[in-house]
Amino acid sequence: MSNESFKFTDKNVRDIKPTNKREYYHDTEVKELLLQVTPNGAKTFYLYKKIKGKPVRYKLGNIDMGVKNARNEALKYKLIISNGENPQETKNNIRKEDVVEKIYRKYMQEHKLKLAKATIESYQRLWNLHLSKAFGNKKVSEVTPESVKRFHGKLAATPYCANKCIVFLKAMYNYVIKEGYYKGDNPATIVRLNKEQPRVRSLEHNELEKFFNVINELPDSVSKNAILMMLFTGARKGNVLRMKWSEIDLDAKIWKIPRTKTDKNVTLALADSAVELLNQLKILRVIMCSHQQNLNLDICTMLKKYGILLEKKQELLMLDCMI
């Protein structure tokens, strides 16, 4: 084995010319980092270390990984060896690990009957829009605290969404650790969440007349009926949009709301105005069934028409409109 040593750089390792035999070069920055150059010009980084008195070369990757990454990998596996572990066994264990998408599916399957429907839908949106792209194909142990911090930082423009993603990712890792699927640390634990402020937009007194004009101008639709029902009952938007006839007793004037945001069943007394609206809908054989984004779009469009402007990404809470 060649004893030639020098400080590796991306340029000088690429400039090494192959000879008619296999050559080895040592990095002076990380002494355990070795570069192998074959007669056909293939260049590969190795960790060179003695384990129990026997010299061992552990392949890290070809020179396309770059000197910086090769040094980091060499130091990582040097630490593994110093802890009495075999780096090849560690690598084999990583290959056998689940990818994050698989633990997402395990988590959702396990919790689909334990969590409120709204929570399940929220988790699905967070996964499909953000978490899947960032971590879905990674092995569970490949998600590091640093990568989670970077992910959280990239969502700085939507701080609430960023926080929800971290909370969900943390919950998934807590689950797989508790169930014994993974023995490492939770990479989401150390992320500092963004400070949240209540997102409330209350209408001013002089805007209330305009607001009711907005409602009156809306055509008979799911949006109009849902807005009226929220005003008549004080129920949450998500609960109203998921109303079912099986939950309503018009004779007793009650609405049994299953599994609200607080994960409790709630029985709500219905005002006469709510009962009247529901009787009209029953004649038409319809009930609320829509997506909250459609409802937001309908009402925000009408509000803008009357000069009532909302901040971008701000949700209008219907109860606040009554104050």
C-alpha positions as a printed Julia matrix, in Angstrom:
323×3 Matrix{Float64}:
   0.0    0.0     0.0
   1.31   3.44   -0.93
   2.31   5.62    2.01
   1.82   8.85    0.1
  -0.2   11.33    2.16
  -1.5   14.8     1.38
  -4.46  17.01    2.15
  -7.28  15.9    -0.11
  -9.18  18.44   -2.19
 -11.75  17.79   -4.87
  -9.3   19.04   -7.49
  -6.18  17.13   -6.5
  -7.94  13.79   -6.11
  -9.44  14.18   -9.58
  -6.02  15.08  -10.99
  -4.37  11.85   -9.76
  -3.3    9.74  -12.73
  -3.76   5.96  -12.59
  -0.74   3.69  -12.82
  -0.42   0.07  -13.88
  -1.27  -1.1   -10.36
  -3.74  -0.31   -7.6
  -2.62   2.71   -5.56
  -3.73   4.07   -2.17
  -3.44   7.6    -0.83
  -4.0    8.94    2.71
  -5.67  12.22    3.68
  -3.71  14.29    6.19
  -6.89  16.07    7.37
  -8.67  12.85    8.43
  -5.99  10.2     8.68
  -8.43   7.31    8.43
  -9.68   8.51    5.03
  -8.16   6.54    2.17
  -8.39   6.98   -1.6
  -8.03   3.96   -3.84
  -7.1    4.46   -7.52
  -7.3    1.44   -9.83
  -5.39   1.0   -13.13
  -8.57   1.75  -15.11
  -8.94   5.11  -13.31
 -11.72   4.26  -10.83
 -11.31   6.31   -7.63
 -12.99   5.28   -4.38
 -12.94   6.62   -0.83
 -12.48   4.17    2.05
 -12.28   4.3     5.78
  -9.05   2.54    6.79
  -9.02   1.44   10.4
  -7.8   -1.42   12.54
 -10.59  -3.37   14.25
  -9.38  -5.75   16.97
  -5.86  -5.45   15.58
  -6.85  -6.27   12.0
  -6.73  -3.62    9.24
 -10.11  -3.08    7.63
 -11.08  -1.0     4.61
 -14.7    0.15    4.58
 -16.03   1.57    1.31
 -17.53   5.06    1.58
 -18.2    5.91   -2.09
 -16.61   7.17   -5.29
 -15.08  10.62   -5.69
 -18.38  12.08   -6.91
 -19.41  12.27   -3.24
 -16.77  14.96   -2.73
 -13.93  15.22   -0.22
 -16.01  17.03    2.41
 -18.7   14.35    2.47
 -16.08  11.6     2.43
 -14.42  13.09    5.53
 -17.77  13.39    7.3
 -18.59   9.76    6.51
 -15.14   8.63    7.64
 -15.54  10.44   10.97
 -19.04   9.02   11.42
 -17.9    5.43   10.94
 -14.76   6.03   12.99
 -17.07   6.91   15.88
 -19.13   3.78   15.25
 -15.97   1.66   15.45
 -14.8    3.4    18.62
 -18.15   2.4    20.18
 -17.36  -1.23   19.45
 -19.7   -1.55   16.48
 -19.01  -2.88   13.01
 -19.75  -0.24   10.33
 -20.71  -2.89    7.76
 -23.34  -4.28   10.12
 -24.59  -0.75   10.73
 -24.9   -0.17    6.99
 -26.75  -3.46    6.55
 -29.16  -2.48    9.34
 -29.86   0.84    7.6
 -30.67  -1.03    4.38
 -33.23  -3.1     6.27
 -34.85  -0.02    7.85
 -38.21   1.3     6.81
 -38.38   4.51    4.82
 -40.26   7.37    6.45
 -43.23   6.93    4.12
 -43.72   3.43    5.52
 -43.76   4.65    9.12
 -46.24   7.34    8.07
 -48.55   4.62    6.78
 -48.06   2.55    9.93
 -48.83   5.57   12.11
 -51.98   6.49   10.17
 -53.24   2.92   10.16
 -52.7    2.64   13.92
 -54.28   6.0    14.75
 -57.12   6.3    12.22
 -59.68   5.27   14.85
 -57.98   7.08   17.75
 -57.75  10.58   16.28
 -60.51  12.95   15.26
 -61.37  12.92   11.56
 -60.26  16.55   11.22
 -56.85  15.67   12.69
 -56.43  12.74   10.31
 -57.3   14.96    7.35
 -54.85  17.62    8.56
 -52.05  15.05    8.87
 -52.78  13.75    5.38
 -52.54  17.27    3.93
 -49.27  17.98    5.75
 -47.8   14.73    4.49
 -48.9   15.12    0.87
 -47.94  18.78    0.57
 -44.71  18.94    2.57
 -43.36  15.99    4.54
 -43.55  13.39    1.78
 -41.35  15.43   -0.55
 -38.77  16.19    2.13
 -38.5   12.85    3.95
 -40.71  10.21    2.34
 -37.97   8.22    0.59
 -35.36   8.56    3.34
 -34.5    5.76    5.74
 -35.74   6.45    9.27
 -32.18   6.91   10.61
 -31.19   9.2     7.72
 -33.47  12.0     8.94
 -31.23  14.12   11.15
 -32.04  17.01   13.51
 -30.16  19.3    11.11
 -32.28  18.22    8.12
 -35.48  18.73   10.14
 -34.31  22.22   11.21
 -33.62  23.12    7.56
 -37.05  21.83    6.54
 -38.72  23.9     9.28
 -36.77  26.97    8.2
 -37.84  26.6     4.55
 -41.47  26.94    5.66
 -40.8   30.22    7.47
 -43.35  32.02    5.27
 -46.07  29.76    6.74
 -45.06  29.46   10.41
 -48.23  27.69   11.56
 -47.93  25.06    8.85
 -44.22  24.65    9.66
 -45.03  23.99   13.31
 -47.76  21.5    12.48
 -45.36  19.56   10.23
 -42.8   19.28   13.03
 -45.42  18.24   15.59
 -46.66  15.51   13.24
 -43.15  14.3    12.35
 -42.29  14.18   16.05
 -45.42  12.15   16.76
 -44.53   9.64   14.03
 -41.02   9.12   15.43
 -42.31   8.81   18.98
 -44.63   6.09   17.72
 -41.97   4.01   15.91
 -39.56   4.37   18.84
 -42.24   3.26   21.32
 -43.22   0.3    19.12
 -39.59  -0.77   18.74
 -39.33  -0.2    14.98
 -36.49   2.28   15.52
 -33.93   2.54   18.32
 -32.47   5.95   17.54
 -33.39   9.43   18.79
 -36.3   11.52   17.6
 -34.83  14.07   15.11
 -37.76  16.49   15.54
 -37.36  16.91   19.3
 -34.82  19.75   19.28
 -36.57  21.96   16.72
 -37.78  25.2    18.26
 -41.29  25.95   17.05
 -42.3   29.33   15.71
 -44.14  31.64   18.06
 -47.81  31.61   17.11
 -50.3   34.43   17.38
 -54.08  33.89   17.21
 -55.28  34.37   13.63
 -58.48  36.28   14.23
 -60.05  38.87   11.96
 -63.11  40.49   13.53
 -65.36  42.7    11.48
 -65.66  46.32   12.53
 -69.1   47.69   13.41
 -69.37  49.54   10.08
 -68.57  46.32    8.22
 -71.37  44.22    9.7
 -74.06  45.58    7.33
 -71.79  44.86    4.39
 -71.2   41.36    5.74
 -74.9   40.53    5.87
 -75.3   41.98    2.37
 -72.62  39.52    1.32
 -74.62  36.61    2.74
 -77.87  37.8     1.14
 -76.21  38.1    -2.27
 -74.77  34.61   -2.21
 -76.81  32.21   -4.37
 -78.45  29.28   -2.63
 -75.48  26.98   -2.27
 -73.48  24.89    0.17
 -71.43  27.96    1.06
 -74.46  30.11    1.9
 -76.14  27.36    3.91
 -72.91  26.58    5.78
 -72.33  30.23    6.7
 -75.88  30.6     7.95
 -75.64  27.39    9.96
 -72.4   28.58   11.59
 -74.08  31.83   12.54
 -77.19  30.07   13.89
 -75.31  27.41   15.89
 -71.84  28.79   16.67
 -70.4   25.45   15.46
 -67.01  25.12   13.86
 -66.74  25.3    10.1
 -65.42  21.75    9.77
 -68.28  20.32   11.84
 -70.88  22.17    9.79
 -69.41  21.0     6.49
 -69.52  17.4     7.74
 -73.1   17.48    9.06
 -75.16  14.3     8.54
 -78.9   13.83    8.86
 -78.26  10.92   11.23
 -76.77  13.42   13.73
 -79.82  15.72   13.73
 -83.1   15.38   15.65
 -85.38  18.12   14.33
 -88.22  17.24   16.7
 -85.97  17.57   19.77
 -84.08  20.45   18.13
 -80.65  18.96   18.85
 -77.54  18.17   16.84
 -75.23  15.44   18.13
 -71.78  16.37   16.84
 -69.44  13.35   16.85
 -65.79  13.82   17.84
 -65.24  17.56   17.73
 -61.83  19.23   17.64
 -61.51  18.52   21.37
 -62.1   14.82   20.57
 -65.44  14.77   22.42
 -69.0   14.15   21.36
 -71.13  17.28   21.78
 -74.91  17.7    21.86
 -75.9   21.14   20.59
 -79.32  22.75   21.03
 -80.62  24.14   17.73
 -82.19  27.59   17.55
 -85.45  27.96   15.65
 -83.6   29.67   12.78
 -81.29  26.65   12.46
 -84.24  24.22   12.55
 -86.03  26.27    9.87
 -82.97  26.17    7.61
 -82.57  22.43    8.13
 -86.25  21.83    7.32
 -85.77  23.7     4.04
 -82.69  21.61    3.25
 -84.55  18.42    4.11
 -87.27  19.28    1.61
 -84.52  19.79   -0.98
 -82.9   16.55    0.2
 -79.5   18.16    0.66
 -77.12  18.68    3.53
 -73.78  20.39    3.99
 -71.01  18.68    2.05
 -68.11  20.71    0.75
 -64.44  21.54    1.15
 -63.49  24.4     3.44
 -61.32  26.03    0.74
 -64.41  26.43   -1.49
 -66.27  28.05    1.38
 -63.37  30.41    2.13
 -63.09  31.36   -1.54
 -66.83  32.13   -1.89
 -67.06  34.32    1.18
 -63.71  36.1     0.61
 -64.7   36.92   -2.98
 -67.9   38.53   -1.79
 -66.19  40.4     1.05
 -63.67  41.91   -1.37
 -66.56  43.07   -3.55
 -67.8   45.15   -0.61
 -64.32  46.42    0.24
 -63.8   44.2     3.29
 -60.24  42.98    2.93
 -58.57  40.12    4.78
 -54.85  39.62    5.2
 -53.31  36.94    2.98
 -53.6   33.41    4.41
 -55.83  34.72    7.24
 -58.87  32.69    8.08
 -62.14  34.48    8.8
 -63.74  33.05   11.93
 -67.49  33.32   11.56
 -68.18  33.6    15.27
 -66.03  36.71   15.47
 -68.13  38.32   12.8
 -71.03  38.43   15.26
 -69.1   40.45   17.86
